[in-house]
Amino acid sequence: MSENPLIRLHSLGQSIWQDFIRRDMLVPGGKMQQLIERDGIMGVTSNPAIFEKAIDGSKNYDEDIRKLAKQGKSVQEIYEVLTVEDVTRCADLFRGIYDKTDGRDGFVSLEVSPHLANDTAGTLVEARRLWGKLNHPNVLIKVPATRAGVPAIQQLISEGINVNVTLLFGLKRYEQVIEAFVAGVEKLLASGKAVNRAASVASFFLSRIDTMLDPRLAAIATAHAPMAAAAETLQGKIAIASAKQAYQIYKRFFLSDRWKKLAAKGAKTQRLLWASTSTKNKAYSDVMYVEALIGPDTVNTVPPETIDAYRDHGKPAARLEEDVAETATQLKQLADMGIDLTALTQDLEDEGVKKFIEPYDKLIATLRSKIAACEVS
C-alpha cells in the first residue's frame, strides 16, 4: 500500500490542519484522534460558520445549552462557553504535537466576534479575554486582517498572545500584516520577554478570489477580442498566482537582517497558511488549492471533504516555487485588462466579514430559541 499523500506532505515542509471542529470528534479515540494518527493532521482552525454548522447542525450541544440556560447564562455567554470548551478539548488533543514540534504546530484557533472586525479596541479586549479563558499555549486567537485588525495584531503579538490572521486576500495587506507581526515581536523582545513562543500564521484566502474573478474574466474573453485568449487562460489561476507571490514576500521579509536579529533570540516566522481551499468551481480539481501550493514553512487548512479527496488522489510535490515568474506575469496581465486586484481583494475582505457575521448571528438566534424553549419546558 502506498504512503498516505497527506503524510507525505510533511517531508515537503507543509503542515495540514483541519478547517472544522465539532464536539463529537473530540472524544478519546474519536475522529480527531484518528485524523492525527492516520493522516498526520497537525492543527485545527474554526470560524463562526463552522461553529454555526456544528452547533445548529447537531444535537451534540443541546444538553449543555439546557444546563447553561437554567443557570441563567446569557446567549453570548453560552456561545462562548461552548466554543471555548471545544477549543480547549481540541488543544489538549494537539498538545503533544505542539510539544514535539517545539511550538511550531499543534495549534487550535478561535475567532473574536466578527462584529469587531472594524473595532481595534474591541478586538483587543475580546482577544485578551479569550486568551485568558483558553489558557493554553497552543491556541491562536483569530483576528481579521482589516484596517482595524492590523494594529490589533501588532499589539497582541507584543503581549505574547498568539494570533491567526484571518480574512487575508491581498498582497499589499499581507505586507502590512507581516510588518505588524515583526514589529510586535520586536516590542515583545524589548519588554524583556522571551520571543521563542510567539506564534502566528497569516491565513491567505484562495478560492474566493477565483470565484469573484472568473466571471469577469469570462466576460472579457467574450467581449474583448484582443484580450480574449489571455482572459480565458487566467480563469482559475489568479488565487494561486497571488499565493505564490505572497510566498516570495514571506521569504524576503524573513530572510532580512531585521528578522535575523529576532531569529537569533529564538523567534519563529509567521507562516503563511492557505485557507478557503475547497474548490468552488466543479470544473476544477478538488485538490487544486493543495497541489499547487506545497512548500516549506507553510500550512494548508482544509475542510474534511478536501482531506478525504487528498488522501484518495493527492500527488504531493514541491510546487510552491514553480513558475513564479509566470505568476507575476499573470498578475500584470490582469492589471492590463483594467482589473484592480487590490480593490477586488478589499471587496473580498468586506464580503468576508459579512460572511462570518451572518452565520454568527444565525447561531446566536438559534441559541436564543433553544434558551427560550428551556424556559418554558
C-alpha angles and dihedrals in degrees: 000000000000120000118271106265090221090059091048091060089072092065087056092055099256128124122209118215126184117242096212140066133184130167099241089058091061101064116114109280090009133133096291093052089050091052090053095048101037103032104024093239106181104191148351136241128197138182137180092273091054093050091046089055093045099046101034094037098054143036093233093106103037097096093051091047090054093048094047092046091053088051088060096249116162121240091255091049091051092050090052095046091052096047096042090050092051093048091046092051091047092048089054090054092051098040092097090057090048091053094042093051093045093246097313099110140010095083130152121197133216122184129223115238110292087225086073095058092111097035115087097182094045091049091053093050094049095041092052091047094049091046089054094047094048092047094185125123091217098063128098124207109221115227122176119241094239124136088263093043097057097067089044089054091053093049095047093050089049088056093051095254114143115235135200104198105214137187093037113160111147134066095224091052089047090058089053090050093053091048090051091050095048093045089049092053090048090053091047090053092046089055088062096252128130115261099194093095098044102120133187142152128197108221109212111196115220123171094050089062092059092040091058097039103042096073090050091050091047090053091051090048089055100040107034114054097190091056098032099101094046093045092052092048093051095057110115092007108086099076092054091042090053092047093051090050090048089056090054089053089049091054094047093052097044096044091053123113088242092061094040089064089057093042088056087062091052101266116156123217123255100249123218111245119200109221136175087043101155110107112244097187110071090206089069128074113273089230100041094115090054101041097050097048106050111134146123122300095011136120128210117198111199136178120246094262092055091048088055092047094050093047088053102045111358118138108200119209134143101264104144093099097039117115094001092153090051092053090054088052090050092055090049091050089053091054091047088058089058096255112138104210093188091056091044093052089049087056089050091051091052091046091047091057089052091048090057095042093054098058090039091056091043090054092048088052090049091050090048090054092048091049090051089051090053091051093056096041 
